[in-house]
């Protein structure tokens, strides 16, 4: 039988695993929504890209949330924390989207080398004339919405716990005097 310390540790890891699964599923879902909306079901490549971006991005978010931002959640105020997370995750997703799309188009069009991919007119067309700006706006918008919702939920959870503790202390105080 596990002692209380081991039980708390197991419960914490269970919570972390559940959070990791939710992050991955959300990222994969958002990675699949955009290709279905923008490209339709004409090609399989946008969906593979969406799944890859969702998997890699979800893993990166999980690692950042539980190893980089774990202690800063308590140190930073609400608005600076939102800004730091949105900028960090947006930068990560911009690099991730461009790199996954470069690799995918390199495989799809049989390019041999980085310079051939970058100098290709189709890739330049994608960067400057196609929907890369829409993809980045979509990423920034959903990053902000998810982080804002998560942090508001966390703040409300903390304030709700504090109010419950205060009410319990008041009820104990009143019960003591009656």
HELIX and SHEET records of a PDB file:
HELIX    1   1 UNK A    4  UNK A   38  1                                  35    
HELIX    2   2 UNK A   45  UNK A   63  1                                  19    
HELIX    3   3 UNK A   64  UNK A   68  3                                   5    
HELIX    4   4 UNK A   72  UNK A   75  1                                   4    
HELIX    5   5 UNK A   78  UNK A  108  1                                  31    
HELIX    6   6 UNK A  114  UNK A  118  1                                   5    
HELIX    7   7 UNK A  121  UNK A  128  1                                   8    
HELIX    8   8 UNK A  132  UNK A  177  1                                  46    
END                                                                             
